[in-house]
């Protein structure tokens, strides 16, 4: 569960970086910030769901 919280914090920081880089029009950084926000966000949400419930995709 601690790992999921750390992943969620990283995802939130990536969203902040994504919004900041859109303002600065730094498109390479926008791509990497969006990719990291999506990947870390997905894994944090999936880990939290798997630890709280018995979902079928948690084997």
N, C-alpha and C positions, 0 to 999 in steps of 0.2 A: 504494500500500500504506500510505503514511503517513496518507492520508485515512481509510482503513478503521480504522486504529488509533485515530485521534482520534474517529471516530464510535463506536467501541466504548467508549472512555473516557466519552464523553457518555452513552451508553446505561447504563453501570454507575452513573454518578452519578444518572441519572434513576430507576433502580431504588432506590437509597438514599433519594432524595427521596420516592418512592412509599411506601416502608415507613414513613418518618418521618411523612408526612402522614396515613397510615391511623391511626397512633397518636393524632394530634392531631384526627382526625375533620374534616379540612378537605377536603370532597369535591370542590370545584372544583380544588384543587391535586392531588388524587388523580387526577382525570381527565386533567389536562394532563401530569402526570408519567408516567402509564401510556401516554398517546398518544406522548409523546416517546421513552419507552423502547422501545416497539414499533417506531416508525418508524426511529429511529437504529439499533436493534439489527438490524432487517431489512436495512437498507442496508449496515451494516458486515459482516454475515455474507455477504450476496450479493457484496459487493466482494471479500472475502477468497476466497470460493469461485471467483469469476471470475478472480482473479489467479493462483491456484494450479492450477486445472484448466482444461480446455476444455469447460465445461458447455454444453449446447445453448441455454440462455437467455442466454448471454453473447455477444451478436453485435456 
